């Protein structure tokens, strides 16, 4: 199945600015910003069948299984507003999820991958600053570095999985500077 429009995935470690940049780009392109966290919360609030299943799992403190998240993403990508493209943020998180997405939606589910690259020291500083601003005492340097290790182990292999669809973008600078680099990188992929 060939899907019209831009189908973009944002990748990068925690603190790279994926959520901020994804929201800005989705608005600029006029496509939905598909965030699995937002979708799970919306499905639970709407009391859909998937939402009820996810709510029961989350209430136990467990992670929502890949097959349920893939079903939720597939359902979301079948909505009319996603026909003109979409921007995925937070999914897939690993190669198994990427393969499940390809199987559910088609090999062309992702057209281009924007990889935000930020040095680890900068990431740690950003995340510590965010934790202090939000009063999140559980986000200390040790937990942040562990999140970065998990990213490298689980999510970074997606770079090899997507191969020539990956476009690296320097994620250091102001929000507007990084956004301008993303827009330029995307223009080169057409």
C-alpha positions in Angstrom: 0.0 0.0 0.0 1.4 3.4 -1.0 0.5 6.3 1.3 0.5 9.9 0.1 2.1 12.7 2.1 5.1 12.8 4.3 5.5 10.0 6.8 8.2 11.1 9.3 9.6 9.5 12.4 11.5 11.5 15.0 14.4 9.7 16.7 16.9 10.8 19.3 17.8 10.3 22.9 15.9 11.6 25.8 16.4 15.4 26.1 17.2 15.9 22.3 14.0 18.0 21.8 12.0 15.5 19.8 8.6 16.4 21.3 9.1 20.2 20.8 10.4 19.8 17.3 7.8 17.2 16.3 5.0 19.5 17.4 6.4 22.4 15.5 6.9 20.4 12.3 3.5 18.7 12.5 1.9 22.2 12.7 4.1 23.5 9.8 3.2 20.5 7.6 -0.4 20.3 8.6 -0.1 16.6 9.5 -1.0 14.9 12.8 1.6 14.5 15.5 1.2 10.9 16.5 2.5 10.4 20.0 1.9 7.0 21.5 1.7 8.4 25.0 -1.0 10.9 23.9 -2.8 8.2 22.0 -2.9 5.8 25.0 -4.3 8.5 27.2 -6.9 9.5 24.6 -8.0 5.9 24.0 -8.4 5.4 27.8 -10.3 8.7 28.1 -12.5 7.7 25.1 -13.2 4.3 26.7 -12.4 2.4 23.4 -11.8 -1.3 23.5 -8.0 -0.7 23.1 -8.2 2.0 25.7 -9.8 -0.3 28.3 -7.2 -3.0 27.6 -4.4 -0.5 27.9 -5.9 1.1 31.1 -6.0 -2.3 32.9 -2.4 -3.0 32.0 -1.2 0.5 33.0 -3.1 0.3 36.3 -1.0 -2.7 37.2 2.1 -0.6 36.4 3.1 -2.8 33.5 4.2 -1.6 30.0 1.6 -1.8 27.3 2.6 -4.7 25.0 4.0 -4.0 21.5 1.0 -5.7 19.8 -1.5 -3.4 21.6 0.6 -0.3 20.8 0.9 -1.3 17.2 -2.9 -1.8 17.0 -3.4 1.6 18.5 -0.9 3.2 16.0 -2.5 1.4 13.0 -5.9 2.5 14.1 -4.7 6.1 14.4 -2.9 6.0 11.0 -6.1 4.8 9.3 -8.0 8.0 10.4 -8.7 10.5 7.5 -6.3 13.2 8.7 -3.3 10.9 8.5 -3.9 10.3 4.7 -1.9 13.4 4.0 1.0 12.2 6.2 1.9 12.0 9.8 4.7 12.5 12.2 5.5 9.6 14.6 7.1 10.5 18.0 7.9 7.9 20.6 7.1 4.9 18.4 8.6 2.7 17.3 11.0 2.4 20.2 12.9 -0.7 19.0 13.4 -2.9 15.9 10.7 -5.3 16.9 8.1 -2.5 17.0 9.4 -1.1 13.7 9.0 -4.5 12.1 5.5 -4.9 13.6 4.6 -1.4 12.3 5.8 -2.3 8.8 3.8 -5.5 8.9 0.6 -3.7 10.1 0.8 -0.6 7.9 3.2 -1.5 5.1 6.9 -1.1 4.4 6.3 2.5 3.4 5.0 3.4 6.9 8.1 5.6 7.4 9.4 7.7 4.6 12.1 9.7 6.4 13.6 9.5 9.9 14.8 12.7 11.5 17.6 11.8 14.0 18.3 14.6 16.5 21.9 14.3 17.6 23.0 16.0 20.8 26.2 15.2 22.8 25.6 13.2 26.0 26.8 16.0 28.3 24.3 18.4 26.8 21.5 15.9 27.2 22.3 15.3 30.8 22.4 19.1 31.5 19.1 19.6 29.7 17.4 16.8 31.5 18.7 17.9 34.9 17.5 21.5 34.1 14.0 20.1 33.1 13.8 18.0 36.2 14.6 21.0 38.4 12.1 23.2 36.6 9.4 20.6 37.0 10.3 19.6 40.5 11.0 16.0 39.5 13.4 14.8 42.2 13.5 11.2 40.9 15.2 12.5 37.7 18.8 12.7 39.0 22.0 12.3 37.0 22.1 8.5 37.6 18.6 7.9 36.4 19.1 10.2 33.4 22.3 8.3 32.4 20.4 5.0 32.7 17.7 6.3 30.4 20.4 7.2 27.9 21.9 3.7 28.2 18.4 2.2 27.5 18.0 4.5 24.5 21.4 3.3 23.1 20.5 -0.3 23.7 16.9 -0.4 22.6 16.2 2.5 20.3 19.5 3.5 18.6 19.5 0.2 16.5 16.6 1.8 14.6 19.1 4.0 12.8 20.6 0.9 11.1 17.1 -0.6 10.6 15.9 2.5 8.6 19.3 2.9 6.9 19.2 5.5 4.0 15.9 6.9 5.3 17.7 8.5 8.3 18.7 12.1 8.1 20.9 13.3 11.0 20.3 16.8 12.3 22.4 18.7 14.9 20.1 19.2 17.8 22.2 21.8 19.6 21.1 25.4 19.4 18.0 27.4 19.9 14.6 25.8 19.2 14.3 27.9 16.0 17.8 27.0 14.8 17.2 23.3 15.2 13.8 23.6 13.5 15.4 25.4 10.5 18.0 22.6 10.2 15.1 20.0 10.2 13.2 21.9 7.5 16.3 22.1 5.4 17.1 18.4 5.9 13.5 17.5 4.9 13.7 19.6 1.8 16.7 17.6 0.7 14.8 14.3 1.0 12.2 15.1 -1.6 
